[in-house]
Amino acid sequence: MVKVLKMAKPYVSSYPGIANFLGILQSYPQTEDWIFQNFIQVVYYENTNDQYLHEMTGSLLDLESGLWLIGQYSYCPFFSQYILNREILHQCSKDVVTFFKKCWIMIIMSTCILIIECYLSLDFEVLAEAIRRENESNLYTKNIALIKFDSAYRYIFNINVLRSRVEDYLFSQDSEKRFALIDDKRYWFGLSYYDKIADQFRKHSRDMRLIHNLVDQKTIMNNRLKYLANKEIIDNKQLHFLTKDNTTMLKKLVLLRNITI
């Protein structure tokens, strides 16, 4: 039996996990309200704990939890997520195919992403072999996330929430206090993200992902503006003005990203 999973071309491609996340969401029209109310804020962070592989990096705020066991799916109401330790698979290694068949339709092993969808044909034996060969020394592959999409859930767009998140971006703050309990990282939000990138490029290293993250943000914004116009939240004149400015920034960021590469 072949199971074909829906997968659209995602707005975001800076990180594989984020791309897969949006690739699923964008396949379902009912997720549009949630998508365009989110993915505004950006966050730059520095790790203060030596166990992490990366000292500093950046991402979209909506897809950062700050904790090892809480992935981006936990913050999206369209998904149910359960985290399992990878050791469970090793204990049932002789019958791992049966294990997967009993699980939900998509399995993600951190940076090792295993998807059966329209772009990739993957049988269970290949899946089992990939698990047997997985390098246990990789800090990002300790756990397995079992994901289920809730096609019955409905989300209602809230303009006040959108306004609050735009203000957070402009004033370099996080009024939702998402990382209040995290004590091993330091965070910078919104416009201060640009200052931190410039500082890192001067003092440390040039990380293309930091720029590509902004490319993703501007790409989503162009699509968001069309959405807001279709909802008659902004008029055509505002759509033209805002899209022109956003596209100008997007082109400059693409150029900067390519130079960085």
C-alpha positions in Angstrom: 0.0 0.0 0.0 1.3 3.4 -0.9 0.4 6.4 1.3 0.7 9.8 -0.4 1.0 12.7 2.0 0.2 16.3 1.0 3.2 18.5 0.7 3.2 22.0 -0.8 6.2 24.2 -1.7 6.8 26.1 1.6 7.4 29.8 2.0 10.2 29.1 4.3 13.3 27.1 3.4 16.0 28.3 5.9 15.8 25.1 8.0 14.6 21.7 6.9 12.3 21.2 9.9 10.6 24.6 9.3 10.2 23.9 5.6 8.5 20.6 6.3 6.3 22.2 8.9 5.0 24.8 6.4 5.0 22.3 3.5 2.3 20.4 5.4 0.3 23.4 6.6 0.2 25.1 3.2 -1.4 21.9 1.7 -4.6 22.7 3.7 -6.5 25.9 2.9 -7.9 26.1 6.5 -4.5 26.8 7.8 -4.1 30.1 5.9 -5.5 32.3 8.8 -3.0 30.8 11.2 0.0 31.0 8.9 -0.5 34.7 8.1 -1.1 35.7 11.7 2.2 34.2 12.6 5.8 34.2 11.2 6.4 38.0 11.7 8.8 38.1 14.5 12.5 37.0 14.1 14.8 36.1 17.0 18.6 36.0 17.3 20.0 34.0 20.2 23.3 33.2 21.8 23.9 29.9 23.7 25.6 30.2 27.1 25.8 26.4 27.5 28.8 24.7 26.0 26.9 21.5 25.1 25.2 23.1 22.1 26.7 22.7 18.6 26.1 26.3 17.6 27.1 29.3 19.7 24.7 31.7 18.0 22.1 31.7 15.3 18.6 33.0 14.4 15.2 31.9 13.4 11.5 32.8 13.1 10.2 33.2 16.7 7.1 31.1 16.0 9.3 28.0 15.4 11.7 28.4 18.3 10.9 26.8 21.7 14.3 27.1 23.4 13.9 23.6 24.8 15.3 20.3 23.4 12.0 18.4 23.8 9.6 21.0 22.5 9.6 21.3 18.7 7.9 23.8 16.5 4.8 21.6 16.1 3.9 22.1 19.7 3.1 25.7 19.0 0.8 25.0 16.1 -2.9 24.1 17.0 -3.2 22.0 13.8 -0.7 19.4 15.1 -0.6 16.8 17.9 3.0 15.8 18.8 4.5 13.1 20.9 8.2 12.9 21.7 9.8 9.5 22.1 13.4 8.6 22.9 15.2 6.9 20.0 16.2 4.1 22.2 12.7 2.7 21.9 13.4 1.9 18.3 16.6 0.0 19.1 14.6 -2.1 21.5 12.2 -3.2 18.8 14.8 -3.1 16.0 13.7 -6.5 14.7 10.2 -5.3 14.1 10.7 -1.6 13.5 8.5 -1.7 10.3 5.5 -2.8 12.4 6.2 0.0 14.9 6.1 2.6 12.1 2.9 1.2 10.6 1.2 1.6 13.9 2.4 5.2 14.3 1.0 8.3 12.6 1.5 9.4 9.0 4.7 11.4 9.5 7.9 10.7 11.5 10.7 13.2 12.0 14.0 12.3 13.5 15.3 15.8 14.2 17.8 16.6 11.4 17.1 13.2 9.8 13.7 13.8 8.2 11.8 10.8 6.9 8.8 11.7 4.8 6.6 9.7 2.4 5.0 12.2 0.0 4.6 13.2 -3.6 8.3 14.1 -4.2 9.8 11.0 -2.5 9.1 7.3 -2.6 10.2 5.6 0.5 9.5 2.0 1.5 9.6 0.7 5.1 12.7 -1.4 4.6 14.7 1.7 3.5 13.3 3.5 6.6 14.4 0.7 8.9 17.9 0.7 7.3 18.2 4.5 7.8 17.4 4.1 11.5 20.0 1.3 11.9 22.7 3.5 10.3 21.9 6.7 12.2 24.9 8.2 14.0 24.1 8.2 17.7 26.7 10.9 18.4 24.5 13.5 16.8 23.0 15.6 19.5 20.0 16.5 17.3 18.9 13.0 16.7 18.2 11.8 20.3 14.5 11.9 20.0 11.7 11.1 17.6 8.6 13.3 17.1 5.4 11.6 16.1 3.1 14.1 14.3 -0.6 14.1 13.5 -2.4 16.8 11.5 -5.9 17.7 12.7 -7.8 18.5 9.5 -11.0 19.2 11.5 -9.5 22.1 13.5 -10.5 25.7 12.5 -8.6 28.8 13.3 -10.0 32.4 13.2 -7.7 35.3 12.1 -7.4 38.0 14.8 -6.3 41.4 13.6 -5.5 42.6 17.1 -3.0 39.7 17.6 -1.4 40.6 14.3 -1.1 44.2 15.3 0.6 43.2 18.6 3.1 41.0 16.8 4.0 43.7 14.4 4.6 46.1 17.3 6.8 43.5 19.0 8.9 43.3 15.8 9.2 47.1 15.5 10.1 47.6 19.2 12.4 44.6 19.4 10.5 42.9 22.1 8.5 39.7 22.9 5.4 40.6 24.8 4.3 36.9 24.9 7.4 36.0 26.9 7.9 32.8 25.1 11.4 32.2 26.6 10.8 33.3 30.1 11.9 30.0 31.6 15.0 29.6 29.5 18.3 30.4 31.3 20.9 29.0 29.0 20.4 31.5 26.1 20.2 35.2 25.5 17.7 36.6 22.9 17.2 39.6 20.7 14.0 40.2 18.8 12.7 42.2 15.8 14.7 45.0 14.4 17.6 44.3 16.9 18.1 41.1 14.9 19.7 43.1 12.1 22.1 44.8 14.5 23.2 41.4 15.9 23.8 40.0 12.4 26.0 42.9 11.6 27.9 42.5 14.9 28.3 38.7 14.3 29.6 39.2 10.8 32.2 41.7 12.0 33.4 39.8 15.1 32.7 36.1 14.5 31.5 34.4 11.3 29.3 35.0 8.3 26.3 32.7 8.6 24.2 32.6 5.5 21.2 31.2 7.4 20.9 34.4 9.4 20.2 36.3 6.2 18.2 33.5 4.6 15.9 33.6 7.6 15.1 37.3 6.7 14.6 36.3 3.1 11.9 33.8 4.3 10.3 36.4 6.5 10.0 38.9 3.6 8.7 36.1 1.3 5.9 35.3 3.8 5.2 39.0 4.2 4.5 39.5 0.5 2.1 36.6 0.6 0.6 38.0 3.8 -0.1 41.3 2.2 -2.0 39.6 -0.6 -4.0 37.7 2.0 -4.8 41.0 3.9 -6.0 42.6 0.7 -8.2 39.6 -0.2 -9.7 39.9 3.3 -10.2 43.7 2.7 -8.1 44.5 5.8 -5.9 46.7 3.5 -6.9 48.3 0.2 -5.2 48.0 -3.1 -3.3 51.3 -2.7 -1.8 50.0 0.6 -1.1 46.6 -0.9 0.9 48.2 -3.8 2.9 50.5 -1.4 3.7 47.9 1.2 4.5 45.2 -1.4 6.8 47.5 -3.3 8.8 48.4 -0.1 8.9 44.8 1.1 10.0 43.5 -2.3 12.8 46.0 -2.4 14.1 44.7 1.0 13.7 41.1 -0.2 15.8 41.7 -3.3 18.6 43.3 -1.2 18.5 40.4 1.3 18.7 37.8 -1.5 21.7 39.6 -2.9 23.4 39.8 0.5 22.6 36.1 1.2 24.1 35.1 -2.2 27.3 37.2 -1.5 27.5 35.5 1.9 27.4 32.1 0.4 
